[in-house]
């Protein structure tokens, strides 16, 4: 799955460079281990709130590169009818937005609903370290702690918020901010080439959230090996060289890795050929997971 996400993102940057992707797009190169470690611990009926850098979150949950690429390119078979694009997806209980900090209060409200109506379910929200500059984060954490909501906050701490290093924008630590609300904090290293260690570290704490122990902030140490969006990366060349050398993909080799890598590279190439040949999307979601009905108020 990490290789699928890696080659999907690389293909997307190539399509952007060729002028086939409109608007903008944010890849998760280097951060693939986070959703791959976490997603198997989530129930299909859990809510997941993703963000602007959310392709890996979607792929790790649904294994649907064709539907995602069709959405980004506005082609037939698009998961959200081609109206959401790269950042604004909806498939059942998986939603994403490009607005920083927006998802956390929405996820808290959803967690309140789940606590009352669907015990055992949780709301998971992915945020970055830069999102901790938004006041809505703290209002949501305050309510989640007071009401012991089944809220899982997955923080992808890659050390840079767009172009600003974390140290230049954040006073204190994420652990300290969670502690201020009495919220459990867990630090997980997701920089390695495997997912079994971070997944094992998460299994018990995620289950406690389900059982009503209250919210949990999981801070994933990760790296953003690619640009913020498209090709904009102001980091010095030597820093980028170091990040690429430490990247999980560069640290793996051997016959089994080569076989799996070739399989996923070929799979993504086939998806690109298929989707780019499709007609434009109609605005109707490919998977009619739910039927929208007017709501009386």
SVG drawing of the C-alpha trace seen along z (x, -y; Angstrom):
<svg xmlns="http://www.w3.org/2000/svg" viewBox="-39 -32 63 43">
<polyline fill="none" stroke="black" stroke-width="0.4" points="0.0,0.0 2.9,-2.4 4.2,-1.7 0.8,-2.3 0.6,-5.6 4.1,-6.6 3.7,-5.8 0.3,-7.4 1.7,-10.7 4.6,-10.6 2.3,-10.0 0.1,-12.9 3.1,-15.3 4.0,-14.2 0.5,-14.8 0.5,-18.2 3.8,-19.1 2.2,-18.0 -0.7,-20.4 -3.3,-17.7 -4.2,-18.6 -6.0,-21.8 -5.8,-23.9 -3.4,-22.6 -2.5,-19.3 -0.7,-18.3 1.1,-15.0 2.0,-13.0 5.4,-11.8 7.3,-10.5 4.3,-10.3 2.8,-7.1 3.3,-5.1 0.9,-7.1 -2.4,-6.1 -1.1,-2.6 -0.4,-2.0 -3.6,-3.5 -6.3,-2.6 -6.6,1.1 -7.4,0.1 -10.4,-1.9 -13.8,-0.3 -15.7,-0.9 -18.4,-2.7 -15.9,-5.1 -15.8,-8.6 -12.5,-9.8 -11.9,-13.5 -9.0,-14.1 -7.2,-17.2 -5.5,-18.9 -2.7,-16.3 -5.1,-13.4 -4.6,-11.1 -2.8,-8.6 -5.6,-8.6 -8.1,-7.8 -6.0,-5.1 -5.2,-3.4 -8.9,-3.2 -10.4,-2.3 -7.6,-1.0 -9.2,-2.9 -6.6,-4.7 -8.8,-4.9 -11.7,-6.6 -9.3,-9.1 -7.4,-10.0 -10.7,-10.4 -11.9,-12.8 -8.7,-14.8 -8.8,-14.9 -12.6,-15.4 -13.1,-12.2 -15.9,-9.6 -15.9,-7.3 -14.8,-10.1 -15.5,-9.1 -17.2,-12.5 -18.5,-13.2 -15.5,-15.3 -16.7,-18.3 -14.4,-17.8 -11.0,-17.5 -7.9,-16.8 -8.9,-18.3 -12.6,-17.9 -13.7,-14.2 -16.7,-12.5 -17.2,-8.7 -19.6,-7.4 -18.0,-8.4 -14.8,-9.6 -14.6,-13.3 -11.8,-15.8 -11.4,-19.5 -8.6,-21.9 -9.5,-24.4 -7.0,-24.2 -8.5,-23.4 -12.1,-23.0 -12.3,-19.3 -11.4,-19.1 -14.6,-20.8 -16.7,-18.9 -15.1,-15.7 -15.8,-16.6 -19.5,-17.1 -19.5,-13.8 -17.9,-12.1 -20.6,-13.4 -23.2,-11.9 -21.4,-8.6 -21.1,-8.5 -24.9,-9.0 -26.1,-6.9 -23.4,-4.4 -21.2,-3.4 -18.0,-1.8 -17.5,-4.0 -15.0,-6.9 -14.2,-9.9 -10.6,-10.2 -9.3,-13.5 -6.0,-14.0 -4.2,-17.3 -0.7,-18.7 1.6,-20.4 0.7,-23.7 -3.0,-23.3 -2.2,-23.9 -2.1,-27.6 -5.9,-27.5 -8.1,-28.5 -10.8,-26.0 -8.4,-23.2 -8.4,-24.2 -12.1,-24.8 -12.7,-21.3 -10.2,-19.7 -11.7,-21.4 -15.2,-20.1 -13.8,-16.6 -12.1,-16.4 -15.0,-17.7 -17.4,-15.2 -15.0,-12.3 -15.7,-12.1 -14.5,-9.2 -12.2,-11.5 -8.9,-10.4 -6.6,-13.2 -3.9,-12.0 -1.2,-14.6 1.2,-14.2 4.1,-16.2 6.4,-16.6 8.3,-19.6 7.1,-22.2 3.9,-24.1 3.8,-24.9 7.1,-26.7 7.5,-27.6 9.5,-25.3 7.6,-24.2 10.1,-25.8 9.4,-29.2 5.6,-28.9 4.9,-26.8 5.7,-27.7 5.9,-24.7 5.0,-21.2 1.9,-19.3 2.2,-17.0 2.1,-20.0 -1.0,-21.4 -2.8,-18.1 -1.8,-17.9 -3.3,-21.4 -6.8,-19.8 -6.0,-16.5 -6.1,-14.7 -3.9,-11.6 -1.0,-12.1 1.0,-9.3 4.1,-9.9 4.7,-7.4 7.7,-7.2 6.4,-6.8 9.7,-7.6 10.8,-4.0 10.1,-1.7 7.7,0.5 4.2,0.1 4.1,3.0 5.8,1.1 3.6,-2.1 0.5,0.0 1.3,2.1 1.8,-1.1 -1.6,-2.4 -3.8,0.7 -4.4,0.5 -4.8,-3.3 -7.3,-3.4 -9.3,-0.7 -9.5,-2.7 -11.0,-5.6 -13.7,-3.3 -14.5,-2.1 -15.1,-5.7 -11.8,-6.6 -11.9,-10.0 -10.0,-11.7 -6.5,-10.8 -3.9,-12.9 -1.5,-10.7 1.6,-12.6 3.2,-10.9 6.8,-11.9 7.1,-11.8 8.8,-13.6 7.5,-15.5 9.8,-14.4 8.0,-16.3 6.9,-19.9 4.1,-21.6 2.1,-21.6 3.0,-21.1 6.7,-22.0 7.0,-24.7 9.6,-23.7 11.8,-26.5 13.9,-24.2 17.7,-24.3 19.1,-21.7 21.2,-20.0 18.1,-19.6 16.1,-18.1 19.0,-15.7 19.1,-14.6 15.3,-14.0 15.5,-11.9 18.4,-9.9 16.4,-9.2 13.2,-8.5 11.7,-5.0 11.7,-4.3 15.4,-5.0 16.1,-2.6 14.5,0.5 15.9,2.9 16.1,6.5 14.3,8.9 11.0,8.8 10.9,5.1 11.8,4.8 9.0,7.1 6.4,5.3 7.7,1.9 7.4,3.0 3.9,4.3 2.6,1.0 4.4,-1.1 2.7,0.9 -0.6,0.7 -0.5,-3.0 0.7,-3.4 -2.3,-1.3 -4.7,-3.5 -3.3,-6.6 -3.8,-5.3 -7.3,-4.2 -8.5,-7.4 -6.9,-9.9 -8.8,-8.2 -12.2,-8.6 -14.7,-11.3 -15.4,-14.2 -17.2,-13.4 -20.9,-14.1 -21.0,-15.5 -22.6,-12.2 -20.5,-10.2 -19.2,-6.9 -20.1,-5.0 -23.6,-6.0 -22.8,-5.1 -25.6,-7.2 -28.6,-8.9 -28.9,-12.6 -32.4,-13.6 -33.7,-17.0 -33.8,-17.7 -36.8,-19.4 -35.9,-22.0"/>
</svg>
